[in-house]
Amino acid sequence: MLTVSGLKRLHLSVSFELQDGECVALQGPSGVGKTLLLRSIADLDPNEGTVKLDGTLREAMPAPAWRRRVTYLAAEPGWWADVVQEHFAAWDDALPLVTRLGLPDDCGPWSIQRLSTGERQRLGLVRALMLRSRVLLLDEPTSALDSASAAAVETLIAERVSNGTSVVWSTHDKAQARRVGSRILAMRHDGGIEESRP
Amino acid sequence: MTYIQLSYSNLVLPALLVVMDGVLSLVLRLKLEKQLAIATVRMVIQLVLVGYVLTFLFAAVSPLWTALAALIMVLFASREIVARQKRRLRGVWKYGLGAGCTLLAAGTVTIFALLTELRPDPWYHPRYALPLLGMMLGNTMTGISLGLDVLTNSLVRERAAVEACLALGGTRHQALLPTVRDALRSGFMPIMNSMAAIGLVSLPGMMTGQILAGVEPVDAVKYQLLIMFLIAGGTGLGTLVAVLGGARLLTDHRHRLRLDRISTEG
């Protein structure tokens, strides 16, 4: 279980809990701080407050270990090498997921430069899923995808959720929020959140 | 050793060449004449002053005065490093990192050369220590400022890539390694280029100076080789410490990328 209490970053002030195997949708207008919140939970920006996984404070472990358990995925994931497969510890193990998301199985040696935004987004998701994190913080993971690819992503994440992974899924799409989230957290302009059931 | 001594009157005719530049600027409306005049006057005053300061220092041979002169040189070098950065560190590290690294690198190789191969008596004799330090500062400064410039610029540009690596559980060392490598390569490049071109394209100023002063060319070459080896070592050391230090300052103990510690204002 992920516990966030009194998390503060700039104008944000947020508390919520996330059960194992639960997916909550995070909604709110652009610029309200959804990305800021997800990054803060992953401890990518300096922030205050207590964030615990199964009762263990994130400060009790090195930050890289925390982020392997509580993994943030940016809407436009970054790439540090020239070629797709160099970003994966075990490319062959990633192939089933790659093909499930509608990418060709020979895209391993492709240059990052030639990927479309949607391809990058899906490969970024696969790269993050390979960690088998306890908690996934997905920042608009289907923003650059057509409806078929978005559906494939939703199905894949739903499988992970039913296997016990917890997910915070930020999305602009109200219909998607109702589909994927068992609860909906709506961010307000004052930096707080309101909870509702879909 | 014989050399042709110059008096100030010998400089009048050559100085007319600068006047010629000024006339050119006026005729062609380059609007450089004012800048040219200021630069020329500055050069004359600075060099004449340095001549008297060095004369005083060489007569005094005092460790204290020599150290003070060295300190002032390091301060000017660190100011120059900051001036060459597009993006600068905030707070004390703005000057501190460059100053610390030039002092460490140039100071170490200068003292190394004084204690092992040159061995003047006393070892801190300003006639040897200060020119040597000056040459080391000028060159390590170039490596350090280039290295830091590439480091900060690439971190800003490659922020998404660095943070992707961090978000996936990479340590700050893993995440910054590609950028650090690029920065180190850039810092080392000028000294390698000048080592490759030296003697063919360029005759280094110190060596020509010695030759003009009557030193046998082969002896002047030995001195120049010593200097080049020292510069290579100093640049390597200084760039390494500056880039690793910069990488450390731009991340924190929770392995976050801290671009908020860079300021962009001029």
HADDOCK unambig.tbl for C-alpha pairs under 7 A between the chains (distance, minus, plus):
assign (segid A and resid 44 and name CA) (segid B and resid 256 and name CA) 5.35 0.50 0.50
assign (segid A and resid 45 and name CA) (segid B and resid 256 and name CA) 6.46 0.50 0.50
assign (segid A and resid 63 and name CA) (segid B and resid 254 and name CA) 5.15 0.50 0.50
assign (segid A and resid 63 and name CA) (segid B and resid 255 and name CA) 6.20 0.50 0.50
assign (segid A and resid 64 and name CA) (segid B and resid 166 and name CA) 7.00 0.50 0.50
assign (segid A and resid 64 and name CA) (segid B and resid 169 and name CA) 4.09 0.50 0.50
assign (segid A and resid 64 and name CA) (segid B and resid 170 and name CA) 5.72 0.50 0.50
assign (segid A and resid 64 and name CA) (segid B and resid 171 and name CA) 5.81 0.50 0.50
assign (segid A and resid 65 and name CA) (segid B and resid 169 and name CA) 6.09 0.50 0.50
assign (segid A and resid 67 and name CA) (segid B and resid 167 and name CA) 5.85 0.50 0.50
assign (segid A and resid 67 and name CA) (segid B and resid 168 and name CA) 6.22 0.50 0.50
assign (segid A and resid 67 and name CA) (segid B and resid 169 and name CA) 4.98 0.50 0.50
assign (segid A and resid 68 and name CA) (segid B and resid 168 and name CA) 5.91 0.50 0.50
assign (segid A and resid 68 and name CA) (segid B and resid 169 and name CA) 4.81 0.50 0.50
assign (segid A and resid 71 and name CA) (segid B and resid 167 and name CA) 6.15 0.50 0.50
assign (segid A and resid 71 and name CA) (segid B and resid 168 and name CA) 6.38 0.50 0.50
assign (segid A and resid 72 and name CA) (segid B and resid 167 and name CA) 5.75 0.50 0.50
assign (segid A and resid 77 and name CA) (segid B and resid 160 and name CA) 6.72 0.50 0.50
assign (segid A and resid 77 and name CA) (segid B and resid 164 and name CA) 6.24 0.50 0.50
assign (segid A and resid 78 and name CA) (segid B and resid 160 and name CA) 4.45 0.50 0.50
assign (segid A and resid 78 and name CA) (segid B and resid 161 and name CA) 3.94 0.50 0.50
assign (segid A and resid 78 and name CA) (segid B and resid 164 and name CA) 5.21 0.50 0.50
assign (segid A and resid 79 and name CA) (segid B and resid 161 and name CA) 4.60 0.50 0.50
assign (segid A and resid 79 and name CA) (segid B and resid 164 and name CA) 6.97 0.50 0.50
assign (segid A and resid 80 and name CA) (segid B and resid 161 and name CA) 4.85 0.50 0.50
assign (segid A and resid 80 and name CA) (segid B and resid 162 and name CA) 6.82 0.50 0.50
assign (segid A and resid 128 and name CA) (segid B and resid 168 and name CA) 6.59 0.50 0.50
